[in-house]
């Protein structure tokens, strides 16, 4: 009887790991595609260079240094980053002269991917989503995006402030691309 249970458990674990690897393959393809589309839209949102306004918003180093990051943590961080980017771009960008349809399309792509990542994260047990290893990084990410929001507010959502934030978000997508590459392992 015990051997039968062990065999069933081994089969289930083997099946589960295959199912998760398939999900990560799909996730990698979809996330890569969304990254490219979002970058293309962001690059269309141009304006004056405001070099005098640039500051270092200090994105958390843990997100930049991938090291031995688990794939589930990469999903959690990407989702957190996209959600915060979405929240930043929901603000009033009318002073920029940006094409409203491009901004709406960008927000739509972000929203779709956030929903997709939420579905993927439903497969991760709740107690594995917020661990002592990733929770501090998530808090630092929230603080980082809070600094972006504050910068926009202090600068009155000016065109220059938006161009600085846009440049920072472009860097974010480079980090998201590297995080996405962890799904290939």
C-alpha positions in Angstrom: 0.0 0.0 0.0 2.8 2.4 0.9 4.6 1.7 -2.4 1.5 2.5 -4.3 1.1 5.9 -2.5 4.8 6.7 -3.2 4.4 5.9 -6.8 1.3 8.1 -7.1 3.1 11.0 -5.3 6.1 10.6 -7.6 3.9 10.6 -10.7 2.0 13.7 -9.5 5.3 15.6 -8.8 6.6 14.6 -12.2 3.5 15.7 -13.9 3.3 19.0 -11.9 6.9 19.9 -12.9 6.1 19.3 -16.5 3.0 21.4 -16.3 4.8 24.2 -14.7 7.7 24.2 -17.3 5.1 24.4 -20.0 3.5 27.4 -18.2 6.9 29.1 -18.0 7.6 28.5 -21.7 4.2 30.2 -22.5 4.9 32.9 -20.0 8.3 33.6 -21.5 7.0 33.9 -25.0 4.0 36.1 -24.0 6.1 38.3 -21.6 8.8 38.8 -24.3 6.1 39.8 -26.8 4.4 42.2 -24.4 7.8 43.7 -23.5 8.5 44.4 -27.2 5.1 45.9 -27.8 5.3 48.1 -24.7 8.8 49.3 -25.6 7.6 50.2 -29.1 4.7 52.2 -27.7 6.9 54.0 -25.1 9.4 55.0 -27.8 6.6 56.6 -29.7 5.9 58.9 -26.7 8.6 61.4 -27.4 9.2 64.9 -26.3 11.9 67.3 -25.2 14.9 66.0 -23.5 15.1 67.4 -20.0 18.5 66.5 -18.8 18.6 69.0 -16.0 15.6 67.3 -14.4 17.1 63.8 -14.3 17.6 62.1 -10.9 18.5 58.6 -9.7 15.3 57.0 -8.5 17.3 54.0 -7.1 15.6 50.9 -8.4 16.2 48.1 -5.9 19.5 46.3 -6.6 18.0 42.9 -6.0 15.9 43.3 -9.1 18.9 44.3 -11.1 21.1 41.4 -9.8 19.3 38.3 -10.9 21.8 35.7 -9.5 20.0 32.6 -8.4 16.5 34.1 -8.5 13.7 31.5 -8.6 11.3 31.7 -11.6 8.3 32.3 -9.3 10.1 35.3 -7.7 10.8 36.7 -11.2 7.1 36.4 -12.0 6.2 38.2 -8.8 8.7 41.0 -9.4 7.6 41.4 -13.1 4.0 41.6 -12.0 4.7 44.1 -9.3 6.8 46.2 -11.7 4.1 46.2 -14.4 1.3 47.0 -11.9 3.3 50.0 -10.6 4.2 51.2 -14.2 0.5 51.0 -15.0 -0.3 53.1 -11.9 2.3 55.7 -12.8 1.0 56.0 -16.4 -2.7 56.3 -15.2 -1.8 59.8 -14.0 -2.5 62.9 -16.1 0.0 63.0 -18.9 -1.9 65.7 -20.9 0.9 68.2 -20.5 3.2 66.0 -22.6 1.3 66.4 -25.9 1.5 62.6 -26.2 -0.9 60.8 -28.4 -3.7 59.7 -26.1 -4.4 56.5 -28.1 -0.8 55.4 -27.7 -0.9 55.9 -23.9 -4.2 54.0 -23.8 -2.8 51.2 -25.9 0.2 51.0 -23.6 -2.0 50.9 -20.5 -4.2 48.2 -22.2 -1.2 46.0 -22.9 0.1 46.4 -19.4 -3.3 45.6 -18.0 -3.7 42.5 -20.1 -0.3 41.2 -19.0 -0.9 42.0 -15.4 -4.1 39.9 -15.6 -2.2 37.1 -17.3 0.5 37.2 -14.6 -2.1 37.1 -11.9 -3.5 33.9 -13.5 0.0 32.4 -13.5 0.5 33.3 -9.9 -2.7 31.6 -8.9 -0.7 28.4 -9.6 1.8 29.3 -7.0 0.7 28.4 -3.4 -0.2 31.5 -1.4 2.5 30.8 1.2 5.2 30.7 -1.5 4.2 34.1 -3.0 5.4 36.3 -0.2 8.5 34.8 1.3 11.1 36.4 3.6 13.4 36.5 0.6 11.2 38.4 -1.8 8.9 40.5 0.5 11.6 43.1 1.3 12.3 43.5 -2.4 8.6 44.0 -3.1 8.5 46.7 -0.5 11.5 48.4 -2.0 9.9 48.3 -5.5 6.8 50.0 -4.1 8.9 52.6 -2.5 10.8 53.1 -5.8 7.6 53.6 -7.8 6.4 55.9 -5.0 9.4 58.1 -5.7 8.5 58.2 -9.4 4.9 59.2 -8.4 6.2 61.9 -6.0 8.5 63.3 -8.6 5.6 63.7 -11.0 3.5 65.4 -8.4 6.2 67.8 -7.2 6.9 68.7 -10.8 3.2 69.3 -11.5 3.1 66.4 -14.0 5.0 68.7 -16.4 6.2 67.5 -19.8 9.8 67.4 -18.6 8.9 65.3 -15.5 7.0 62.8 -17.7 10.1 62.5 -20.1 12.3 61.8 -17.1 9.8 59.1 -15.8 9.5 57.7 -19.4 13.3 57.3 -19.6 13.2 55.5 -16.2 10.4 53.2 -17.3 12.4 52.4 -20.4 15.2 51.2 -18.1 12.6 49.1 -16.2 11.6 47.2 -19.4 15.3 46.3 -19.8 15.2 44.8 -16.3 11.9 43.1 -17.0 13.4 41.6 -20.2 16.3 40.1 -18.1 13.8 38.8 -15.5 11.8 37.2 -18.3 15.0 35.4 -19.5 15.1 33.6 -16.2 12.0 31.6 -17.4 14.2 29.8 -20.0 16.2 28.0 -17.3 
